[in-house]
Amino acid sequence: MRILHTSDWHIGRTFHGNSTMDALAEVLGALTEQVRENAVDVVVVAGDVFDSATPSGPAYTLLGDALVALHDTGARVIVTSGNHDSAARLGFQARLLREGIHVLTDPSAVGVPVTIVDADGPVHFFGIPYLEPAIVRQHWPEGDGAGRPLRTQAQTMAHAMDLVRAGMCTHQGRSVAIAHCFAQGVDATVGLEREVRQGGLDLVPLSVFDGPDYVALGHIHGRQQLSDRVRYAGAPLHYSFGEQSKPRGSWLVDLDANGLASVAWLDLPVPRRLVTLTGPLDEILSSASVAEHAEDWVCAIYTDAVPQTEPMRRLRESYPYCAMVQHQPDAVAEAEQRSYVQRLRTAVTDADRIEAFLEHVRAGHGPSPTEQELIRDVLDERVRAEALV
């Protein structure tokens, strides 16, 4: 049996205020062609189908179009819910979907597989939706094996996998588990979810996933291989500049009569490249740089000693898809070994106080000659205005 493992579509997510719907539709169209070209039997989508618990109408339309297109290739489709999805909204239409499309969102049905038969016999797919302990412990009031309430993702996933292994005992044959969580052993520099970065990490030990022939995980936006059997496919699009160097694609998994036979990576196209340009603003705006990156999503990090005037406007005149600009001075000037308060105490004039403030907020760089002239003009105007009172 041939399986395509994908995840984290995040339908409806924006990229720095820009819609990603058209780009995602293009990528999912390419994924569908890969399913057809590689004679895939089953497509697995391991959670975070939507980016929001309340998807828009166009998000539902894109999902429906994608599922129908995948089904039309002759493949079966199995979808589970992730932490971004509303399990109720994603699962409400499960009974209305055409035969061969399965949406698994019910924690109480974790031990009941979707069974698909090939020439070598049955393959049992156990779908585990995202398990928020505080929400799903009501389904398992008995708690873990020691009678303790389920309070962490690790405990909850361990209990769910116990149910999967119990289901494997009553359903003989090969098996695949599908889950959405943060597993121990993931490279923390690769495509972590926004919510994973916030509030700490609730790690699920890799040993929890012992048993199935293959474990298809979602939640991490970069591909990861935790073992031969346990992998993350990552997201099909780049959703942040931190992901720009990571490949986009899915895992092509082959099962033979004895279990896992091979796993290969299939690259997906990148509709618009992401690049980070670093250097002085004039260098970033040079004709050579613009010629190379004018059609890319651009994050510009300019290293000039002082902030430049309207950098985003200037950048977008040359880079229409500049999405982000940051000022990071290349070198921090050597400031006096005095605190800001000490410098203010020794300042004699208002111009001195303004200069001390600018040095404080600019990592030691005071006003430029043009700024000094503007400061003198403003202060002189204030003096003239006070003299007329």
Residue pairs with C-beta under 8 A, 6 or more apart in sequence:
1 41
1 42
1 116
1 118
1 120
1 123
1 174
1 254
1 255
2 38
2 39
2 40
2 41
2 42
2 252
2 253
2 254
2 255
3 40
3 41
3 42
3 43
3 44
3 176
3 214
3 216
3 252
3 253
3 254
3 255
4 31
4 34
4 35
4 38
4 40
4 42
4 43
4 44
4 75
4 250
4 251
4 252
4 253
4 266
5 44
5 46
5 214
5 216
5 231
5 233
5 250
5 251
5 252
5 253
6 31
6 43
6 44
6 45
6 46
6 233
6 236
6 250
7 45
7 46
7 47
7 48
7 82
7 180
7 216
7 217
7 218
7 219
7 232
7 233
7 234
7 235
8 46
8 47
8 48
8 82
8 218
8 219
8 220
8 221
8 233
8 234
8 235
8 236
9 24
9 28
9 45
9 48
9 49
9 50
9 63
9 66
9 235
9 236
10 20
10 24
10 48
10 50
10 51
10 84
10 235
10 237
10 239
11 21
11 24
11 49
11 50
11 51
11 55
11 59
11 62
11 63
12 21
12 50
12 51
12 52
12 55
12 56
12 58
12 59
13 20
13 51
13 239
14 20
15 239
15 240
15 297
15 323
16 323
16 324
17 323
18 323
20 237
20 239
21 58
21 59
21 62
22 271
23 237
23 271
23 272
24 62
24 236
24 237
25 62
25 65
25 66
26 269
26 271
27 236
27 237
27 248
27 268
27 269
27 271
28 62
28 66
28 69
28 236
29 69
30 268
30 269
31 70
31 236
31 250
31 268
32 66
32 69
32 70
32 73
34 40
34 250
34 266
34 268
35 43
35 70
35 73
35 75
36 73
36 74
38 252
38 266
40 73
40 75
40 252
41 75
41 76
41 116
41 118
42 75
42 76
42 77
42 78
42 116
42 123
42 125
43 70
43 75
43 76
43 77
43 78
44 78
44 125
44 176
44 178
44 216
45 77
45 78
45 79
45 80
45 218
46 80
46 82
46 178
46 179
46 180
46 216
46 217
46 218
46 233
47 80
47 81
47 82
47 83
47 85
47 129
47 130
47 178
47 179
47 180
47 218
47 219
48 82
48 83
48 84
48 85
48 180
48 218
48 219
49 63
49 79
49 81
49 82
49 85
49 90
50 59
50 63
50 84
50 85
50 86
50 89
50 90
51 59
51 84
52 59
52 84
53 84
53 85
53 86
53 89
54 86
54 89
55 63
55 89
67 77
67 79
67 97
67 101
68 98
70 77
71 77
71 98
71 100
71 101
75 100
76 100
76 101
76 102
76 116
77 100
77 101
77 102
78 102
78 104
78 114
78 125
78 127
78 178
79 90
79 101
79 102
79 103
79 104
80 103
80 104
80 105
80 127
80 128
80 129
80 130
80 178
80 179
80 180
80 218
81 87
81 90
81 91
81 103
81 104
81 105
81 129
81 130
81 180
82 129
82 130
82 180
82 218
82 219
83 130
83 132
83 180
83 193
83 195
83 219
85 105
85 130
87 105
87 106
87 129
87 130
88 105
90 103
90 105
91 103
91 104
91 105
91 106
93 103
94 102
94 103
94 104
94 105
97 103
102 114
102 125
102 127
104 114
104 127
104 129
104 178
105 129
106 129
107 128
107 129
107 131
107 136
107 139
107 140
107 160
108 139
110 126
110 127
110 128
110 160
110 163
110 164
110 167
111 126
111 163
111 164
111 166
111 167
112 167
113 124
113 125
113 126
113 167
113 171
113 175
114 124
114 125
114 127
115 122
115 123
115 124
115 125
115 171
115 173
116 122
116 123
116 125
117 123
120 174
120 255
120 256
120 257
121 173
121 174
121 257
122 171
122 172
122 173
122 174
123 173
123 174
123 175
123 176
123 255
124 167
124 168
124 171
124 173
124 174
124 175
124 176
125 175
125 176
125 178
126 164
126 167
126 168
126 175
126 176
126 177
126 178
126 212
127 178
128 157
128 160
128 161
128 164
128 177
128 178
128 179
128 180
129 180
130 180
130 181
130 219
131 153
131 156
131 157
131 160
131 181
133 150
133 151
133 152
133 153
133 155
133 156
136 150
136 156
137 143
137 149
137 150
137 151
137 156
140 150
140 159
143 149
143 150
143 159
144 150
144 155
144 158
144 159
145 162
148 155
150 156
150 159
152 202
153 181
153 182
153 202
153 203
153 204
154 202
154 203
154 204
154 205
154 208
157 179
157 181
157 204
157 208
158 204
158 205
158 208
160 179
161 177
161 208
161 209
161 210
161 211
164 175
164 177
164 211
164 212
165 211
168 175
168 211
168 212
174 213
174 255
174 259
175 211
175 212
175 213
176 212
176 213
176 214
176 215
176 216
176 255
177 209
177 211
177 212
177 214
177 215
177 216
178 215
178 216
178 217
178 218
179 209
179 215
179 216
179 217
179 218
180 217
180 218
180 219
181 204
181 217
181 219
182 193
182 196
182 201
182 202
182 203
182 204
182 219
182 220
183 203
183 204
183 205
183 206
183 208
183 209
183 217
183 226
183 230
183 232
184 203
184 204
184 205
184 206
185 206
185 226
186 192
186 220
186 224
186 226
186 232
187 222
187 224
188 201
190 220
190 221
190 222
190 223
190 224
190 246
191 220
191 221
191 222
191 234
191 235
191 240
191 242
191 243
191 246
192 220
192 221
193 219
193 220
193 221
196 219
196 220
206 226
206 227
206 230
209 215
209 229
209 230
212 229
213 229
213 255
213 259
213 260
214 229
214 253
214 255
214 260
214 263
215 229
215 230
215 231
216 231
216 233
216 251
216 253
217 224
217 226
217 230
217 231
217 232
217 233
218 232
218 233
219 232
220 232
220 234
221 234
221 235
221 239
221 240
221 243
221 246
222 232
222 234
222 243
222 246
223 231
223 232
223 233
223 234
223 246
223 247
223 249
223 251
223 265
224 231
224 232
224 234
225 231
226 232
228 260
228 263
229 260
231 251
231 263
233 249
233 250
233 251
234 246
234 248
234 249
235 243
235 248
236 248
236 249
236 250
236 268
237 248
237 271
238 244
238 246
238 248
238 270
238 274
241 274
241 276
241 297
241 299
241 323
241 324
243 274
244 273
244 274
244 275
244 276
247 265
247 267
248 267
248 268
248 269
248 270
249 265
249 266
249 267
249 268
250 265
250 266
250 268
251 263
251 264
251 265
251 266
252 263
252 264
252 265
252 266
253 260
253 262
253 263
254 260
254 261
254 262
254 263
255 261
272 295
272 296
272 297
272 321
273 295
273 296
273 297
274 296
274 297
274 299
275 293
275 296
275 297
275 298
275 299
276 298
276 299
276 300
276 301
277 284
277 289
277 293
277 298
277 299
277 300
277 301
278 284
278 301
278 302
278 303
278 328
279 302
279 303
280 302
280 303
280 304
280 330
281 300
281 302
281 304
281 308
281 311
281 314
283 289
284 300
284 302
284 315
285 314
285 315
285 318
290 318
290 319
293 319
294 318
294 319
294 320
295 321
296 319
296 321
297 321
297 322
297 323
298 315
298 319
298 321
298 322
298 323
298 324
299 322
299 323
299 324
299 325
299 326
300 311
300 315
300 319
300 322
300 324
300 325
300 326
301 325
301 326
301 327
301 328
302 308
302 311
302 325
302 326
302 327
302 328
303 328
303 329
303 330
304 327
304 329
304 330
305 329
305 330
305 331
305 333
305 362
305 365
306 329
306 362
306 365
306 368
307 327
307 362
308 314
308 327
311 325
311 327
312 322
312 325
315 322
315 325
316 322
329 362
329 363
329 365
332 363
332 364
333 363
333 364
333 365
334 364
335 359
335 363
335 364
336 343
338 346
340 356
340 357
340 360
343 356
343 359
343 360
344 353
344 356
347 353
347 355
347 356
350 379
351 372
351 375
351 376
351 379
354 367
354 375
355 366
355 367
358 365
358 366
358 367
358 371
359 365
359 366
367 375
